[in-house]
């Protein structure tokens, strides 16, 4: 097929392909994964509309699997809304309404409305619908030549999943993504320690290659990349400690924007995510006796 000769398509194994996301798979795009076994299946629809159209014209997608309901992973679904849809069993019906989804991702109805406005106006995101099927932790999605084990990996999101193909030993780590931004846990349900445990869990699998949602595939041993990604949690922790060498309020820290460097193009949404990530570090630092909070000010313990 001509599709398989396209520069945007990488053959990973028999009947398993990576469809490179537009703009080098940087947010708001992501890599998609195509299976052409007993069914034609697409994991995540965020590779870009033109690429989705090209794939569907040439192989006709039967089934869509969404690894988790972040906007870069479900963008483009509207093009395939009539296909069989599978979602994680933990994903609720908030995905059917962008305001409800935004409320989940921001923790506040008014902020949720702003998130929905921003994401629909600037990213063209549309809601999902009720799924035709669900998958849960440990389920095997069997497409004959490709046999995917669904692995729940919370921390990034409660319903974040990775997939391990037992046939080719290919590990799809989705948003355990090895990007230079580092681990992202900016939603209210994001959590540092579960995220770290999820990374340690998948890196122990007997993989031969690792493919994430935002970087090129890694052939062979990816231990160094996994360890570097884990190290970023420590770097983020040190960054917050450094910023609190003099007393600082949460508002002060958010204005400094240690994670986003004030580069996100919606300051309200940026500040929500920034605050969540800062707070999650502060809470652990206080728990571990490395930080104290007095009269609303955080101070690193000497």
DOSE-39791 format. One record per residue (C-alpha): residue number from 1; residue in one letter; x, y, z. Coordinates in Angstrom, 2 decimals, always signed. Example, Ala and Ser with C-alpha at 12.3 -4.5 7.8 and 13.67 -1.06 7.14 Angstrom:
2
<r num="1" residu="A" px="+12.30" py="-4.50" pz="+7.80"/>
<r num="2" residu="S" px="+13.67" py="-1.06" pz="+7.14"/>
//
This chain:
302
<r num="1" residu="X" px="+0.00" py="+0.00" pz="+0.00"/>
<r num="2" residu="X" px="+1.23" py="+3.50" pz="-0.83"/>
<r num="3" residu="X" px="+0.34" py="+4.59" pz="+2.68"/>
<r num="4" residu="X" px="+3.03" py="+2.36" pz="+4.12"/>
<r num="5" residu="X" px="+5.67" py="+4.15" pz="+2.04"/>
<r num="6" residu="X" px="+4.68" py="+7.53" pz="+3.42"/>
<r num="7" residu="X" px="+7.29" py="+9.35" pz="+5.51"/>
<r num="8" residu="X" px="+4.68" py="+9.81" pz="+8.23"/>
<r num="9" residu="X" px="+4.24" py="+6.04" pz="+8.66"/>
<r num="10" residu="X" px="+6.77" py="+3.84" pz="+10.46"/>
<r num="11" residu="X" px="+6.40" py="+0.08" pz="+10.36"/>
<r num="12" residu="X" px="+7.05" py="-1.20" pz="+13.88"/>
<r num="13" residu="X" px="+6.22" py="-4.87" pz="+13.41"/>
<r num="14" residu="X" px="+3.90" py="-7.10" pz="+11.39"/>
<r num="15" residu="X" px="+0.58" py="-5.25" pz="+11.04"/>
<r num="16" residu="X" px="+1.62" py="-2.55" pz="+13.53"/>
<r num="17" residu="X" px="+2.52" py="+0.99" pz="+12.47"/>
<r num="18" residu="X" px="+3.23" py="+4.36" pz="+14.05"/>
<r num="19" residu="X" px="+1.52" py="+7.29" pz="+12.32"/>
<r num="20" residu="X" px="+3.69" py="+10.29" pz="+13.15"/>
<r num="21" residu="X" px="+1.76" py="+13.22" pz="+14.56"/>
<r num="22" residu="X" px="+1.80" py="+16.54" pz="+12.76"/>
<r num="23" residu="X" px="+4.41" py="+19.09" pz="+13.90"/>
<r num="24" residu="X" px="+6.69" py="+16.30" pz="+15.17"/>
<r num="25" residu="X" px="+3.82" py="+15.08" pz="+17.39"/>
<r num="26" residu="X" px="+4.06" py="+18.12" pz="+19.66"/>
<r num="27" residu="X" px="+0.91" py="+19.10" pz="+21.55"/>
<r num="28" residu="X" px="-1.85" py="+19.55" pz="+20.34"/>
<r num="29" residu="X" px="-0.91" py="+16.57" pz="+18.14"/>
<r num="30" residu="X" px="+0.24" py="+13.08" pz="+19.05"/>
<r num="31" residu="X" px="+1.40" py="+9.92" pz="+17.34"/>
<r num="32" residu="X" px="-1.30" py="+7.44" pz="+16.43"/>
<r num="33" residu="X" px="-0.83" py="+3.67" pz="+16.13"/>
<r num="34" residu="X" px="-2.37" py="+1.64" pz="+13.31"/>
<r num="35" residu="X" px="-3.12" py="-2.09" pz="+13.45"/>
<r num="36" residu="X" px="-3.92" py="-3.96" pz="+10.24"/>
<r num="37" residu="X" px="-4.47" py="-7.44" pz="+11.61"/>
<r num="38" residu="X" px="-7.88" py="-9.15" pz="+11.77"/>
<r num="39" residu="X" px="-9.34" py="-5.62" pz="+11.99"/>
<r num="40" residu="X" px="-8.03" py="-2.21" pz="+11.05"/>
<r num="41" residu="X" px="-7.67" py="-0.37" pz="+14.35"/>
<r num="42" residu="X" px="-6.40" py="+3.11" pz="+15.18"/>
<r num="43" residu="X" px="-5.15" py="+3.95" pz="+18.67"/>
<r num="44" residu="X" px="-5.65" py="+7.68" pz="+19.32"/>
<r num="45" residu="X" px="-6.85" py="+10.08" pz="+16.64"/>
<r num="46" residu="X" px="-4.59" py="+13.08" pz="+17.23"/>
<r num="47" residu="X" px="-2.06" py="+12.69" pz="+14.42"/>
<r num="48" residu="X" px="-3.71" py="+15.39" pz="+12.29"/>
<r num="49" residu="X" px="-6.84" py="+15.55" pz="+10.17"/>
<r num="50" residu="X" px="-5.15" py="+15.18" pz="+6.78"/>
<r num="51" residu="X" px="-3.20" py="+12.15" pz="+7.95"/>
<r num="52" residu="X" px="-6.35" py="+10.57" pz="+9.36"/>
<r num="53" residu="X" px="-8.14" py="+11.10" pz="+6.04"/>
<r num="54" residu="X" px="-5.25" py="+9.58" pz="+4.10"/>
<r num="55" residu="X" px="-5.13" py="+6.51" pz="+6.32"/>
<r num="56" residu="X" px="-8.88" py="+5.98" pz="+6.25"/>
<r num="57" residu="X" px="-9.06" py="+6.35" pz="+2.47"/>
<r num="58" residu="X" px="-6.44" py="+3.66" pz="+1.98"/>
<r num="59" residu="X" px="-7.18" py="+1.09" pz="+4.68"/>
<r num="60" residu="X" px="-10.66" py="+2.00" pz="+6.05"/>
<r num="61" residu="X" px="-10.47" py="+2.11" pz="+9.85"/>
<r num="62" residu="X" px="-12.89" py="-0.27" pz="+11.57"/>
<r num="63" residu="X" px="-12.22" py="+0.51" pz="+15.21"/>
<r num="64" residu="X" px="-10.90" py="+3.43" pz="+17.27"/>
<r num="65" residu="X" px="-9.23" py="+3.02" pz="+20.67"/>
<r num="66" residu="X" px="-8.61" py="+6.08" pz="+22.82"/>
<r num="67" residu="X" px="-5.75" py="+5.56" pz="+25.30"/>
<r num="68" residu="X" px="-6.97" py="+8.40" pz="+27.55"/>
<r num="69" residu="X" px="-9.22" py="+11.42" pz="+27.01"/>
<r num="70" residu="X" px="-6.72" py="+14.27" pz="+26.77"/>
<r num="71" residu="X" px="-7.50" py="+16.57" pz="+23.84"/>
<r num="72" residu="X" px="-4.40" py="+15.73" pz="+21.78"/>
<r num="73" residu="X" px="-5.36" py="+12.04" pz="+21.87"/>
<r num="74" residu="X" px="-9.02" py="+12.42" pz="+20.89"/>
<r num="75" residu="X" px="-8.74" py="+15.32" pz="+18.43"/>
<r num="76" residu="X" px="-9.88" py="+14.20" pz="+15.00"/>
<r num="77" residu="X" px="-12.34" py="+11.65" pz="+16.37"/>
<r num="78" residu="X" px="-15.21" py="+13.48" pz="+14.69"/>
<r num="79" residu="X" px="-13.86" py="+12.19" pz="+11.36"/>
<r num="80" residu="X" px="-14.27" py="+8.59" pz="+12.60"/>
<r num="81" residu="X" px="-17.28" py="+9.00" pz="+14.88"/>
<r num="82" residu="X" px="-19.25" py="+6.28" pz="+13.06"/>
<r num="83" residu="X" px="-16.62" py="+3.60" pz="+13.77"/>
<r num="84" residu="X" px="-16.55" py="+1.15" pz="+16.68"/>
<r num="85" residu="X" px="-15.21" py="+3.10" pz="+19.68"/>
<r num="86" residu="X" px="-13.37" py="+1.65" pz="+22.68"/>
<r num="87" residu="X" px="-12.58" py="+3.65" pz="+25.83"/>
<r num="88" residu="X" px="-10.96" py="+2.78" pz="+29.17"/>
<r num="89" residu="X" px="-13.43" py="+1.36" pz="+31.66"/>
<r num="90" residu="X" px="-12.51" py="+4.19" pz="+34.07"/>
<r num="91" residu="X" px="-13.51" py="+6.92" pz="+31.60"/>
<r num="92" residu="X" px="-16.87" py="+8.47" pz="+32.42"/>
<r num="93" residu="X" px="-19.51" py="+10.17" pz="+30.29"/>
<r num="94" residu="X" px="-17.85" py="+13.56" pz="+30.79"/>
<r num="95" residu="X" px="-16.10" py="+12.90" pz="+27.47"/>
<r num="96" residu="X" px="-19.48" py="+13.46" pz="+25.79"/>
<r num="97" residu="X" px="-19.55" py="+17.11" pz="+26.89"/>
<r num="98" residu="X" px="-16.53" py="+19.43" pz="+26.64"/>
<r num="99" residu="X" px="-17.64" py="+21.58" pz="+29.59"/>
<r num="100" residu="X" px="-17.90" py="+18.50" pz="+31.82"/>
<r num="101" residu="X" px="-14.55" py="+17.27" pz="+30.53"/>
<r num="102" residu="X" px="-13.03" py="+20.70" pz="+31.16"/>
<r num="103" residu="X" px="-14.47" py="+20.70" pz="+34.67"/>
<r num="104" residu="X" px="-12.79" py="+17.36" pz="+35.30"/>
<r num="105" residu="X" px="-9.49" py="+18.70" pz="+33.98"/>
<r num="106" residu="X" px="-9.61" py="+22.02" pz="+35.86"/>
<r num="107" residu="X" px="-11.61" py="+21.15" pz="+38.98"/>
<r num="108" residu="X" px="-14.05" py="+24.04" pz="+38.57"/>
<r num="109" residu="X" px="-17.16" py="+24.58" pz="+36.42"/>
<r num="110" residu="X" px="-16.27" py="+28.14" pz="+35.38"/>
<r num="111" residu="X" px="-12.73" py="+27.10" pz="+34.53"/>
<r num="112" residu="X" px="-14.20" py="+24.10" pz="+32.73"/>
<r num="113" residu="X" px="-16.24" py="+26.41" pz="+30.53"/>
<r num="114" residu="X" px="-13.11" py="+28.40" pz="+29.67"/>
<r num="115" residu="X" px="-11.19" py="+25.18" pz="+28.91"/>
<r num="116" residu="X" px="-14.02" py="+24.01" pz="+26.63"/>
<r num="117" residu="X" px="-14.15" py="+27.37" pz="+24.83"/>
<r num="118" residu="X" px="-10.40" py="+27.47" pz="+24.37"/>
<r num="119" residu="X" px="-10.00" py="+23.87" pz="+23.24"/>
<r num="120" residu="X" px="-12.90" py="+23.97" pz="+20.78"/>
<r num="121" residu="X" px="-12.01" py="+27.37" pz="+19.30"/>
<r num="122" residu="X" px="-8.27" py="+26.88" pz="+18.97"/>
<r num="123" residu="X" px="-7.96" py="+23.09" pz="+18.58"/>
<r num="124" residu="X" px="-11.27" py="+22.23" pz="+16.91"/>
<r num="125" residu="X" px="-11.96" py="+19.57" pz="+19.51"/>
<r num="126" residu="X" px="-15.38" py="+17.92" pz="+19.54"/>
<r num="127" residu="X" px="-16.77" py="+15.58" pz="+22.24"/>
<r num="128" residu="X" px="-16.63" py="+11.81" pz="+22.05"/>
<r num="129" residu="X" px="-19.77" py="+9.67" pz="+22.40"/>
<r num="130" residu="X" px="-20.77" py="+6.64" pz="+24.42"/>
<r num="131" residu="X" px="-18.34" py="+3.85" pz="+23.54"/>
<r num="132" residu="X" px="-19.26" py="+0.59" pz="+21.83"/>
<r num="133" residu="X" px="-16.80" py="-1.27" pz="+24.04"/>
<r num="134" residu="X" px="-14.51" py="-0.86" pz="+27.03"/>
<r num="135" residu="X" px="-11.12" py="-2.19" pz="+28.06"/>
<r num="136" residu="X" px="-9.58" py="-2.49" pz="+31.51"/>
<r num="137" residu="X" px="-6.27" py="-3.30" pz="+33.12"/>
<r num="138" residu="X" px="-4.95" py="-6.66" pz="+31.96"/>
<r num="139" residu="X" px="-7.41" py="-7.09" pz="+29.10"/>
<r num="140" residu="X" px="-6.00" py="-8.58" pz="+25.90"/>
<r num="141" residu="X" px="-7.17" py="-6.89" pz="+22.72"/>
<r num="142" residu="X" px="-6.55" py="-9.68" pz="+20.24"/>
<r num="143" residu="X" px="-6.16" py="-8.80" pz="+16.56"/>
<r num="144" residu="X" px="-4.46" py="-12.12" pz="+15.70"/>
<r num="145" residu="X" px="-1.06" py="-10.81" pz="+14.54"/>
<r num="146" residu="X" px="-1.17" py="-8.05" pz="+17.16"/>
<r num="147" residu="X" px="-2.18" py="-8.93" pz="+20.73"/>
<r num="148" residu="X" px="-2.33" py="-5.84" pz="+22.93"/>
<r num="149" residu="X" px="-2.39" py="-6.02" pz="+26.69"/>
<r num="150" residu="X" px="-4.05" py="-2.92" pz="+28.18"/>
<r num="151" residu="X" px="-2.03" py="-1.62" pz="+31.13"/>
<r num="152" residu="X" px="-3.56" py="+1.06" pz="+33.36"/>
<r num="153" residu="X" px="-0.88" py="+3.60" pz="+34.26"/>
<r num="154" residu="X" px="-2.32" py="+6.30" pz="+36.54"/>
<r num="155" residu="X" px="-0.52" py="+9.49" pz="+37.55"/>
<r num="156" residu="X" px="-0.84" py="+11.34" pz="+34.27"/>
<r num="157" residu="X" px="-4.59" py="+10.65" pz="+34.36"/>
<r num="158" residu="X" px="-6.60" py="+8.09" pz="+36.31"/>
<r num="159" residu="X" px="-7.67" py="+6.49" pz="+33.02"/>
<r num="160" residu="X" px="-4.30" py="+6.67" pz="+31.25"/>
<r num="161" residu="X" px="-3.36" py="+3.43" pz="+29.51"/>
<r num="162" residu="X" px="-0.29" py="+1.97" pz="+27.87"/>
<r num="163" residu="X" px="-0.35" py="-1.11" pz="+25.63"/>
<r num="164" residu="X" px="+2.03" py="-4.04" pz="+25.22"/>
<r num="165" residu="X" px="+1.94" py="-6.11" pz="+22.05"/>
<r num="166" residu="X" px="+2.76" py="-9.66" pz="+23.09"/>
<r num="167" residu="X" px="+3.33" py="-10.69" pz="+19.47"/>
<r num="168" residu="X" px="+6.13" py="-8.25" pz="+18.60"/>
<r num="169" residu="X" px="+7.13" py="-7.16" pz="+22.14"/>
<r num="170" residu="X" px="+6.33" py="-3.57" pz="+21.22"/>
<r num="171" residu="X" px="+5.46" py="-1.29" pz="+24.14"/>
<r num="172" residu="X" px="+3.22" py="+1.71" pz="+23.49"/>
<r num="173" residu="X" px="+3.78" py="+4.07" pz="+26.41"/>
<r num="174" residu="X" px="+1.46" py="+6.87" pz="+25.20"/>
<r num="175" residu="X" px="+2.09" py="+9.84" pz="+27.55"/>
<r num="176" residu="X" px="+5.03" py="+8.30" pz="+29.32"/>
<r num="177" residu="X" px="+6.52" py="+10.19" pz="+26.46"/>
<r num="178" residu="X" px="+10.17" py="+11.10" pz="+27.17"/>
<r num="179" residu="X" px="+9.63" py="+14.74" pz="+26.13"/>
<r num="180" residu="X" px="+11.91" py="+17.52" pz="+27.34"/>
<r num="181" residu="X" px="+8.96" py="+19.13" pz="+29.17"/>
<r num="182" residu="X" px="+9.00" py="+16.14" pz="+31.48"/>
<r num="183" residu="X" px="+6.18" py="+14.25" pz="+33.19"/>
<r num="184" residu="X" px="+2.89" py="+16.17" pz="+33.09"/>
<r num="185" residu="X" px="+0.39" py="+15.89" pz="+35.95"/>
<r num="186" residu="X" px="-1.41" py="+19.24" pz="+35.75"/>
<r num="187" residu="X" px="-4.99" py="+18.01" pz="+36.13"/>
<r num="188" residu="X" px="-6.50" py="+17.69" pz="+39.63"/>
<r num="189" residu="X" px="-6.25" py="+13.88" pz="+39.47"/>
<r num="190" residu="X" px="-2.60" py="+13.95" pz="+38.38"/>
<r num="191" residu="X" px="-0.27" py="+12.49" pz="+41.00"/>
<r num="192" residu="X" px="+3.51" py="+12.32" pz="+41.16"/>
<r num="193" residu="X" px="+4.12" py="+9.08" pz="+43.04"/>
<r num="194" residu="X" px="+1.56" py="+6.96" pz="+41.13"/>
<r num="195" residu="X" px="+3.04" py="+8.36" pz="+37.90"/>
<r num="196" residu="X" px="+6.52" py="+7.26" pz="+38.95"/>
<r num="197" residu="X" px="+5.22" py="+3.81" pz="+39.89"/>
<r num="198" residu="X" px="+3.49" py="+3.51" pz="+36.51"/>
<r num="199" residu="X" px="+6.77" py="+4.24" pz="+34.73"/>
<r num="200" residu="X" px="+8.62" py="+1.66" pz="+36.81"/>
<r num="201" residu="X" px="+5.89" py="-0.88" pz="+36.04"/>
<r num="202" residu="X" px="+6.03" py="-0.60" pz="+32.25"/>
<r num="203" residu="X" px="+9.81" py="-0.38" pz="+32.04"/>
<r num="204" residu="X" px="+10.01" py="-3.88" pz="+33.52"/>
<r num="205" residu="X" px="+8.07" py="-5.43" pz="+30.64"/>
<r num="206" residu="X" px="+10.04" py="-7.64" pz="+28.18"/>
<r num="207" residu="X" px="+9.82" py="-5.14" pz="+25.31"/>
<r num="208" residu="X" px="+11.98" py="-4.99" pz="+22.19"/>
<r num="209" residu="X" px="+10.97" py="-1.45" pz="+21.27"/>
<r num="210" residu="X" px="+9.21" py="+1.46" pz="+22.97"/>
<r num="211" residu="X" px="+6.92" py="+3.92" pz="+21.22"/>
<r num="212" residu="X" px="+5.40" py="+6.96" pz="+22.90"/>
<r num="213" residu="X" px="+2.82" py="+9.49" pz="+21.79"/>
<r num="214" residu="X" px="+5.16" py="+12.43" pz="+21.28"/>
<r num="215" residu="X" px="+8.61" py="+11.10" pz="+20.32"/>
<r num="216" residu="X" px="+10.10" py="+8.74" pz="+17.70"/>
<r num="217" residu="X" px="+10.32" py="+5.01" pz="+18.51"/>
<r num="218" residu="X" px="+13.18" py="+3.64" pz="+20.60"/>
<r num="219" residu="X" px="+14.57" py="+0.32" pz="+19.36"/>
<r num="220" residu="X" px="+16.07" py="-2.04" pz="+21.93"/>
<r num="221" residu="X" px="+16.83" py="-1.15" pz="+25.54"/>
<r num="222" residu="X" px="+15.12" py="+2.08" pz="+26.67"/>
<r num="223" residu="X" px="+16.30" py="+1.93" pz="+30.29"/>
<r num="224" residu="X" px="+18.29" py="+5.15" pz="+29.93"/>
<r num="225" residu="X" px="+15.28" py="+7.01" pz="+28.53"/>
<r num="226" residu="X" px="+12.98" py="+5.71" pz="+31.26"/>
<r num="227" residu="X" px="+15.49" py="+6.64" pz="+33.97"/>
<r num="228" residu="X" px="+15.95" py="+10.11" pz="+32.51"/>
<r num="229" residu="X" px="+12.19" py="+10.61" pz="+32.51"/>
<r num="230" residu="X" px="+12.03" py="+9.50" pz="+36.14"/>
<r num="231" residu="X" px="+14.91" py="+11.85" pz="+36.98"/>
<r num="232" residu="X" px="+12.80" py="+14.76" pz="+35.77"/>
<r num="233" residu="X" px="+10.53" py="+14.36" pz="+38.80"/>
<r num="234" residu="X" px="+13.58" py="+15.03" pz="+40.99"/>
<r num="235" residu="X" px="+14.57" py="+17.98" pz="+38.82"/>
<r num="236" residu="X" px="+11.09" py="+19.46" pz="+39.19"/>
<r num="237" residu="X" px="+11.26" py="+18.95" pz="+42.95"/>
<r num="238" residu="X" px="+14.64" py="+20.72" pz="+43.12"/>
<r num="239" residu="X" px="+13.26" py="+23.56" pz="+41.01"/>
<r num="240" residu="X" px="+10.46" py="+24.21" pz="+43.52"/>
<r num="241" residu="X" px="+12.88" py="+23.97" pz="+46.45"/>
<r num="242" residu="X" px="+15.12" py="+26.57" pz="+44.79"/>
<r num="243" residu="X" px="+12.22" py="+28.96" pz="+44.21"/>
<r num="244" residu="X" px="+11.27" py="+28.77" pz="+47.89"/>
<r num="245" residu="X" px="+14.68" py="+29.61" pz="+49.34"/>
<r num="246" residu="X" px="+12.97" py="+32.89" pz="+50.20"/>
<r num="247" residu="X" px="+9.35" py="+32.84" pz="+51.42"/>
<r num="248" residu="X" px="+6.95" py="+32.64" pz="+48.49"/>
<r num="249" residu="X" px="+3.18" py="+32.36" pz="+48.19"/>
<r num="250" residu="X" px="+1.54" py="+29.96" pz="+45.78"/>
<r num="251" residu="X" px="+0.53" py="+33.00" pz="+43.71"/>
<r num="252" residu="X" px="+4.18" py="+34.09" pz="+43.57"/>
<r num="253" residu="X" px="+5.24" py="+30.68" pz="+42.33"/>
<r num="254" residu="X" px="+2.52" py="+30.50" pz="+39.69"/>
<r num="255" residu="X" px="+3.57" py="+33.90" pz="+38.31"/>
<r num="256" residu="X" px="+7.14" py="+32.63" pz="+37.98"/>
<r num="257" residu="X" px="+5.77" py="+29.80" pz="+35.81"/>
<r num="258" residu="X" px="+8.53" py="+27.25" pz="+36.46"/>
<r num="259" residu="X" px="+6.88" py="+24.61" pz="+34.27"/>
<r num="260" residu="X" px="+5.46" py="+26.54" pz="+31.32"/>
<r num="261" residu="X" px="+7.76" py="+29.60" pz="+31.39"/>
<r num="262" residu="X" px="+4.64" py="+31.62" pz="+30.50"/>
<r num="263" residu="X" px="+4.57" py="+30.19" pz="+26.97"/>
<r num="264" residu="X" px="+1.08" py="+28.69" pz="+26.96"/>
<r num="265" residu="X" px="-1.26" py="+30.79" pz="+24.84"/>
<r num="266" residu="X" px="-4.09" py="+30.91" pz="+27.37"/>
<r num="267" residu="X" px="-2.83" py="+32.35" pz="+30.64"/>
<r num="268" residu="X" px="-5.83" py="+31.25" pz="+32.72"/>
<r num="269" residu="X" px="-5.54" py="+27.63" pz="+31.64"/>
<r num="270" residu="X" px="-1.76" py="+27.76" pz="+32.02"/>
<r num="271" residu="X" px="-2.05" py="+29.05" pz="+35.57"/>
<r num="272" residu="X" px="-4.49" py="+26.28" pz="+36.53"/>
<r num="273" residu="X" px="-2.13" py="+23.57" pz="+35.30"/>
<r num="274" residu="X" px="+0.92" py="+25.35" pz="+36.69"/>
<r num="275" residu="X" px="-0.68" py="+25.68" pz="+40.12"/>
<r num="276" residu="X" px="-1.65" py="+22.01" pz="+40.20"/>
<r num="277" residu="X" px="+1.88" py="+20.85" pz="+39.38"/>
<r num="278" residu="X" px="+3.48" py="+23.24" pz="+41.86"/>
<r num="279" residu="X" px="+1.06" py="+22.24" pz="+44.63"/>
<r num="280" residu="X" px="+1.66" py="+18.53" pz="+44.11"/>
<r num="281" residu="X" px="+5.39" py="+19.11" pz="+44.60"/>
<r num="282" residu="X" px="+4.85" py="+21.37" pz="+47.62"/>
<r num="283" residu="X" px="+2.65" py="+18.82" pz="+49.33"/>
<r num="284" residu="X" px="+5.26" py="+16.08" pz="+49.00"/>
<r num="285" residu="X" px="+8.08" py="+18.41" pz="+50.08"/>
<r num="286" residu="X" px="+6.15" py="+19.38" pz="+53.23"/>
<r num="287" residu="X" px="+5.38" py="+15.71" pz="+53.91"/>
<r num="288" residu="X" px="+9.08" py="+14.87" pz="+53.59"/>
<r num="289" residu="X" px="+10.16" py="+17.68" pz="+55.92"/>
<r num="290" residu="X" px="+11.92" py="+19.69" pz="+53.22"/>
<r num="291" residu="X" px="+9.43" py="+22.55" pz="+53.10"/>
<r num="292" residu="X" px="+7.26" py="+24.43" pz="+55.56"/>
<r num="293" residu="X" px="+4.23" py="+26.65" pz="+55.12"/>
<r num="294" residu="X" px="+3.70" py="+29.63" pz="+57.41"/>
<r num="295" residu="X" px="+1.00" py="+32.27" pz="+56.93"/>
<r num="296" residu="X" px="+0.50" py="+31.28" pz="+53.32"/>
<r num="297" residu="X" px="+4.21" py="+31.40" pz="+52.49"/>
<r num="298" residu="X" px="+6.32" py="+28.39" pz="+51.53"/>
<r num="299" residu="X" px="+9.94" py="+28.21" pz="+52.66"/>
<r num="300" residu="X" px="+12.59" py="+25.59" pz="+51.96"/>
<r num="301" residu="X" px="+13.97" py="+24.07" pz="+55.14"/>
<r num="302" residu="X" px="+17.71" py="+24.60" pz="+55.49"/>
//
